[in-house]
Amino acid sequence: IAYPADDPFGAIVNSPIGDSLGLDATSMPHINMNMFAQSADSTGIQSQYVDALETVWDAAQFEKQGKAKITVNGQNVTAKEYYVTWTKEDLQNACTAALDGLTEAVTESESALESSGMSAEDYKNAMEQVKAMIPSIINSDLQVKVYVKDKKAVKITCKDSISIMGMIKIDYDVWTDYGDNDISGNISFNVSDTEVGIKYEAHDIKGNMNGTVTVFSGDKEFDIDINKEITE
């Protein structure tokens, strides 16, 4: 998934997602993210993100559930089950804090704002609109299930759905299996009854790693081979 750093919001407006949401190019800011990345304030932006991530990590609630029979890389195993939960309030607060930090750092870079043709006040107003959307996107707790065998995580799963502004519902399913020398997993989203995502598996990860990555959308699949030496 890629977007142009010189006009990320414009790319969203001109995409199928932008069309489905009815977004208007005149209502979205034109921001060249490269300018901010190269400015002296980029370290401030990074530190705010780190603070937000640390806040989320510290807010995690761990609960031991007992033992569960699960499938790991095609094999049936018994493992200890743990639930790791983040409340929607903690996630909302972390996102708000990250956006506030980003706004503070960006608005201090007057040269970058001027180059993008945007005033600090316009940028602040745009970010306030983004912040106002957070409760509609993060409207439930996030729960991740972790399965542990022989003091090692052998499986991590997370499955739920999110709603964007009450107009688009996205179901997501994420899981990863960890073996001594094998890894497999799936990241998929169901958007408007179309399943899209990535499936992957890797073998002999301690030696000559090999495996496959499959990107899929509906009934279309694209396979990517994994080599130990990856050039692109």
C-alpha positions in Angstrom: 0.0 0.0 0.0 1.6 3.3 -1.1 0.7 6.9 -1.2 2.6 10.0 -2.5 4.3 11.8 0.4 4.0 15.1 -1.5 0.2 15.1 -1.4 -1.2 12.2 0.7 -4.6 13.8 1.3 -5.1 14.5 -2.4 -4.4 10.8 -3.1 -7.1 9.8 -0.7 -9.6 12.2 -2.3 -8.9 10.9 -5.8 -9.1 7.2 -4.7 -12.1 4.8 -4.7 -12.3 5.4 -1.0 -12.5 9.1 -1.5 -15.2 8.6 -4.2 -17.3 6.4 -1.9 -17.1 8.9 0.9 -17.9 11.8 -1.4 -14.7 13.7 -0.3 -14.1 17.1 -1.9 -10.5 18.1 -2.8 -11.2 21.7 -1.8 -11.9 20.6 1.8 -8.7 18.6 2.2 -5.3 20.3 3.0 -2.5 20.0 0.6 0.5 19.0 2.7 3.9 17.9 1.5 5.0 15.4 4.2 8.6 15.4 2.8 9.0 19.0 3.8 8.2 18.2 7.4 10.4 15.1 7.4 13.3 17.2 6.3 12.7 20.0 8.7 14.4 20.6 12.1 11.1 19.8 13.8 11.0 16.1 12.7 12.6 14.9 15.9 9.8 16.6 17.8 7.2 14.7 15.8 9.0 11.4 16.4 9.2 12.0 20.1 5.4 12.7 20.3 4.7 9.4 18.5 7.0 7.5 20.9 5.2 9.0 23.9 1.8 8.0 22.4 3.0 4.5 21.8 4.4 4.2 25.3 1.1 5.4 26.7 -0.8 2.7 24.8 1.6 0.0 25.9 1.4 1.0 29.5 -2.4 1.0 29.3 -2.6 -2.7 28.3 -4.5 -5.0 30.7 -3.3 -8.6 30.9 -5.7 -11.5 31.9 -4.8 -15.2 32.1 -7.6 -17.3 30.8 -6.3 -20.8 31.4 -5.4 -23.4 28.7 -6.8 -23.7 25.2 -6.4 -26.2 22.3 -5.3 -24.4 19.2 -3.8 -25.0 15.8 -0.3 -23.7 15.1 1.1 -24.1 11.7 -1.2 -27.0 11.0 -0.5 -28.8 14.3 -2.8 -29.1 17.3 -1.3 -27.9 20.5 -2.3 -26.9 24.0 -1.2 -23.5 25.2 -1.8 -21.0 27.9 -4.3 -18.3 26.8 -4.0 -14.6 27.7 -6.2 -11.7 26.8 -4.5 -8.3 26.3 -7.0 -5.5 26.3 -6.9 -1.8 25.6 -10.0 0.3 26.4 -11.4 2.5 23.7 -10.8 5.5 26.0 -7.1 4.8 26.2 -6.8 4.3 22.5 -8.7 7.5 21.7 -6.6 9.4 24.2 -3.4 8.1 22.6 -4.5 9.0 19.1 -5.5 12.5 20.3 -2.2 13.0 22.0 -0.3 11.9 18.9 -2.3 14.3 16.7 -1.8 17.2 19.2 2.0 16.5 19.2 2.0 16.4 15.5 0.1 19.7 15.3 2.5 21.3 17.7 5.6 20.3 15.9 4.2 21.0 12.4 2.9 24.5 13.2 6.2 25.4 14.6 7.8 24.8 11.2 6.6 28.0 9.5 8.8 27.5 6.4 7.3 24.1 5.7 3.8 25.4 6.2 4.4 28.3 3.9 5.8 25.9 1.2 2.6 23.9 1.4 0.5 27.0 1.0 -1.2 26.5 4.3 -1.4 28.6 7.4 -0.9 27.3 10.9 -4.5 28.1 11.7 -5.7 26.1 8.7 -3.6 23.2 9.7 -5.0 23.3 13.3 -8.5 23.4 12.0 -7.9 20.4 9.7 -6.4 18.4 12.6 -9.4 19.3 14.8 -11.6 17.7 12.2 -9.5 14.6 12.2 -9.6 14.4 16.0 -13.4 14.7 15.9 -13.5 11.5 13.8 -11.6 9.5 16.4 -14.6 8.4 18.6 -16.5 7.2 15.5 -13.6 5.1 14.4 -12.4 3.7 17.7 -15.7 2.9 19.4 -14.9 -0.3 21.1 -12.1 -1.9 23.2 -9.3 -3.7 21.4 -8.6 -7.2 22.5 -5.6 -9.4 21.4 -5.4 -13.0 22.3 -1.9 -14.4 23.0 -1.2 -18.1 23.3 2.0 -19.2 25.2 3.7 -22.7 25.2 7.0 -23.4 26.8 7.4 -19.7 27.7 7.1 -18.7 24.1 4.3 -17.0 22.2 3.1 -19.5 19.6 0.0 -17.7 18.3 -1.4 -14.2 18.4 -4.9 -13.3 17.1 -7.1 -10.3 16.9 -10.5 -10.1 15.2 -13.1 -7.4 15.3 -14.6 -4.6 13.3 -14.5 -0.8 13.1 -16.9 1.7 11.6 -15.8 4.9 9.9 -18.3 7.8 10.5 -21.1 5.3 10.5 -20.8 4.9 6.8 -18.2 2.2 6.2 -17.8 -1.0 8.3 -14.6 -2.9 8.1 -14.2 -6.3 9.6 -10.6 -7.3 10.3 -8.9 -10.6 11.2 -5.2 -10.8 12.1 -3.3 -13.9 13.3 0.2 -15.1 13.3 1.6 -18.6 14.2 5.1 -18.9 15.6 7.0 -22.2 15.4 10.6 -23.0 16.2 11.6 -22.5 12.6 8.3 -21.6 10.8 6.0 -18.6 10.8 2.6 -18.1 9.1 -0.1 -15.6 9.3 -3.0 -13.6 7.8 -4.0 -10.0 7.8 -7.4 -9.6 6.2 -10.2 -6.9 5.9 -13.7 -7.2 4.7 -14.8 -4.0 3.1 -18.2 -3.8 1.5 -18.4 -7.6 1.3 -15.0 -7.8 -0.4 -12.2 -9.7 1.4 -8.8 -8.2 0.9 -5.5 -8.8 2.7 -2.2 -10.8 2.9 -1.4 -14.4 3.7 2.2 -15.4 4.4 4.3 -18.3 5.5 8.1 -18.7 6.0 10.1 -21.8 6.7 13.7 -22.6 7.8 13.8 -19.1 9.2 17.1 -19.8 11.0 18.8 -21.0 7.9 17.9 -20.6 4.3 14.5 -18.9 4.7 11.9 -19.7 2.1 8.2 -19.2 1.8 5.4 -17.3 0.1 3.4 -14.1 0.5 0.0 -14.0 -1.1 -1.9 -10.7 -1.6 -5.6 -11.2 -2.3 -8.6 -9.1 -3.2 -11.9 -11.0 -3.6 -11.1 -13.9 -6.0 -7.9 -12.4 -7.3 -4.5 -13.5 -5.8 -1.0 -12.4 -6.4 1.9 -14.5 -5.1 5.3 -13.2 -4.0 8.2 -15.5 -3.4 10.4 -15.0 -0.4 14.2 -15.4 -0.7 16.8 -15.0 2.0 18.2 -12.1 0.0 15.5 -9.6 -0.7 16.4 -6.8 -3.2 13.1 -4.9 -3.3 
